[in-house]
């Protein structure tokens, strides 16, 4: 199984897991685990998002990002370290890179925050933005919980292993605008999103408005990824990688700049980063540690790991 080199990521149907048919459910768990063990990415159908909600979401996100900079900056609060509201251009730099990504984005967190979580910030000028982002947040959170139940079964854990860890978790819906570029003014080394792994447990990504996402295969080849209209892309994040001692792979991915003739076109993308609560222990599972696969990560909580990564991204100062 570990020798598989995918030319494209596997496609799965979440309806199989939720079907009540034990054979279909077991096959979904097996196929999800195989993909996450090898390349860390899958595409998933029957995730709960409707065409109508998706279209309304993109319309409201595009409307916000089309506003002037002064309007957008009204919703940027540095003291929130980019965890809620607007984050402007040239603010996030991928770990290990010196040039900021060519993007701006907006973060939405738990609709009903608890335990000191910051409240959401919504733009007054665009009331549909609040309605559509919150509906999407709740839909993708539900899909993510189902996927985590499948992951728990693959790891031979109780099916509800992740439930109490992600309930009221620090999950984030990120609406990203990769703004149009002038090819003659792009700083050397600057790309829409430099190669990186996600911080969280799993990421659920609805289809972007343009191509550009690429995944790094284990043999060093970059594979372009585009979700079909009825699919979302799901990938392993660094927290799940740590928990499983790299059994489930947080695969490096990036968003490349378009060809010169398309650089003046924007790209919109809306990932859902599924985070546990900050007190989750990410100590690698004993079942994932062996003589052949010794422990590679130090013990750390999800909150401490998130704090470390926010500093590395430049969103939080030491």
N, C-alpha and C positions, 0 to 999 in steps of 0.2 A: 504493500500500500504506500509506503514512504517513497517509492521510486516513481510515482506518477508525476508526469509533467504535463499539466493541462495547457492546451492551446486556447481554450476559452473556459470561463468559469462554469461549473455545473449549474443546472437549473432545477429547482425543487418547487414543490407545491405544498404550501402550508396547510391546505385542506386535508392532505394525507395525514398530517400529525393530529389534526383536530377531528378526524373522521369518526372516531370511535371504533375503527377497524384495527385490531391489534397488529395485523400483518403490515398494513399500510403505514401505521405509526412507527413500527420497528424499522421498516425500510427507510423512512424519512430520517430517523435518528442515525442510522448507519451511514446513509449518504451524506448527511450534514457533517457528521464527525469525520468522514473520510476527506471531504473537501477542506474542512478547517484544519485538519492535520497536515495537509499537503500544500495548499495555496492560500488558505485563510479567507477565501471569498466564495460566495454563492449568489445566484439570483433567485428570488422567491416570488411566486405568484400567490394570489388569494391572501393578501396581507391586510386587507380591510380598507385601504384607500379607494375611494370612488373616483371616477374620471371627473365628476363635477367638483369634488373637493380639491383635487389636484389642480384643475384649471383655475378655480377661484383663488387658491393659494398663490399660484404663480402670478396671477393678475395683481393681487394686492402687494406681493413682494416687489414686483416690477414698478408698481406705482410709488412705493416708498423710495426705492433707490433712484427713481427719476427726479425726486425732489432736489432742490438746491442744497449745497453743503451746509448752509446755516440752519436749515430746517432739520437736516439729519443730525447735526451736532447737538441739537437740543436734547437728544436722547442718548448722549454719550457721557458716561459717568466713570472716570478713571478709578474712583475709589471702589468700584465693583469688580475691578481687575478683568474686565471684558466678559464677565459671567452673565450679565443681563444688559439688554439694550444694544445700542449701536456701537460698533468699533470701526473707526475710520481707516482710510487707506494707509498703507505702509506701517501698520501697527503690529503685525504678527510676523515673526521670523521663525521658520522651521528649525528644529533642533539641529545644530551642527552647521547652519548656514549663516552668512553674514548679511545677505540682502533680503529685505522684507518681501513677502509674497505680494503679488499684484491683485489685491482684492480688498473689499470692504464687506462687513457682515453684521448681522443682527442676531442676538441670542434671546431665546425664550426658555424659561425654566418651568418648574412645577407650577401648575395653575393655582394650587393652594399650598404655598410654602409653609414649612414647619421648621422647628429647631434652629431658628436663626438664619434660615435661608433668605436671601434678598427677594423682595417683591419683584414681579415683572414690571417692565417699563414698556408702555405702548404709545405709538405716535397718535396724538389727538387728531391730526389732519387726515388720517387714514383708518377710520373705524373698522373697515373690513379686515384690516391686517390683524387685529386682535382676534376676531372671530375665527378666521381661517387658520391662523397659526396655532391657536389653542386646540381646535378640532383635530388638526394634523398631529399635534403633540400627543394627544390622548390615544389616537388611532395607532400611531407607531409605537407608543409605549406598550399597548396591549399586544401588538405583534411581537415586540421584543421580549415580553414576558413568556410568550409561547415558545419562542426560539430558545430562550434560556432554559425552559423546562426540558426541551429536547437535548440541549447540551448537557444538562445534569444527568440525564439518562445515559447518554453516550459515555460520560465519565464514571458511570456506575455509582452515582450519588442518588439520594432521594430526589424524586421529580421536582419537589418544591424547594430544593436546596437554595436557590437564588431568591425565592419570593420575599422573604423578610429582609433581604439585603437591598433589593431594588424598590421595595414599597416606599414611596415618598423619597426616592433617590435623587441624586444631583444631575439627572439627565438634562440634556440641552438640545433644543431644536435650533439649528443654525441656518439662517437664510443668507446665502453668499451671492454677492455680485462681483463677478470678474469683469471689471470695467473695460471699455474699448481702449485699445493701445495704439499709440503712434509708433510704428516700427523703427523710426529714426531716433526716438527718444527713450526707448527702453534701456534701462541700465544693464550693462553686461552681467549675466548670471541671474537676472531677475526673471522669475516665471510666475505663473498664476498660483501654483501651489507646489513648493519644492518637495522633494521626496521625504516622506515621513510615515510614521506609524501613528495610529490614533491612540489617545490616552485611555479610553474607556473600556468597558467589557465587550460590547458589540456596537457596531454602527449600522444604521439602516438608512439607505440613501435612495431617494426616489429619482427617477430619470432626470438628468440635467437637460438644459435647453440647447446644449451643443456638445460635441465630442471634446475629448481632451484627457479624460481619466485613463491612467495607465497603471498596471500592477506589475511589480517586479517578481518574476518567477525565480525559483531557487537556483536555476542555472544561469541567472544574470540577464535573462531576456525580459524586456518590457512588453507586456501584453495590453493592447487597448481594450477597454471595457465600456460597453454602452448598454444600458438597461432597455429592454423592450418596453413599450407603453404600459403593459399590464404587470410589470415586474418592479421590484426594488432590489438593490444590491445590498448584501449583508456581509460584513467582514469582522474578523476578530480584532479586538483592541489590545493595547499593551497590558491592561489590568488582567484580562482573561489569560493572556500569554504568561504573565507572572504566576497567576494562580495555578496554572497547569504545567509550570516548569518548561514552557516552550513546546509542550505537546500539541496544543492548539496554537497556530501560528498567526501572530500579528504581522501581516505582510506589508512591506513598504509599498507605498503608492504615491502618485503625483498627478498634478494637472498641468499638462504642457501648454505652452503658448501655441495659438493656431498658426497656420501658414501666413506669411506676410500679407497676402491678399484678403485674409479674413480677420486681421488683427483689430480692425475698427468695429468689429461686432462684439457685443457683450455676451457673457455666459452666466447663467443663473443655476445654482445648485442648492439643494436643501437636504442636508444630512441630519439624522437624529442620532445623537451620541448617548447611548444608554449607559448611565453611570449608577453605581450603587451609592448608598449613603457613605459619608466619609469615614464612619467607624468600621467598615468592612475590613476584615483581616485578609490581606492578599498573600499571606504565607503560602508557599507552594504546597499543594495537596500531597500527602505522603504517597498516595497511589500513583503519582506522576514522577516519583523520585526512585531511582534504582542505581545499581552499579554502572550500568550502561548509560544511564541518563542522570548524572549527579545533579544536585541542586545548584542552580546558577544565579538565583536572585536572593538578595537580602530580604529579610522580613520587613514589611511595611504596610500601613493601613492605606486604604484608598484615598483618604483625605490628604495624607502626607505625600503620596505619590502625585496627586493632582496639583498640590501646592508647588512641588518641585518642578513639574512640567510647565506650569504657568510662568514660573520664573525663567525657565529656559526659552519659552516662546516670546518673552519680552512683555507679557501682559501684567506681570506682577514683579515689583522690585523686591530685592532682598531686604 
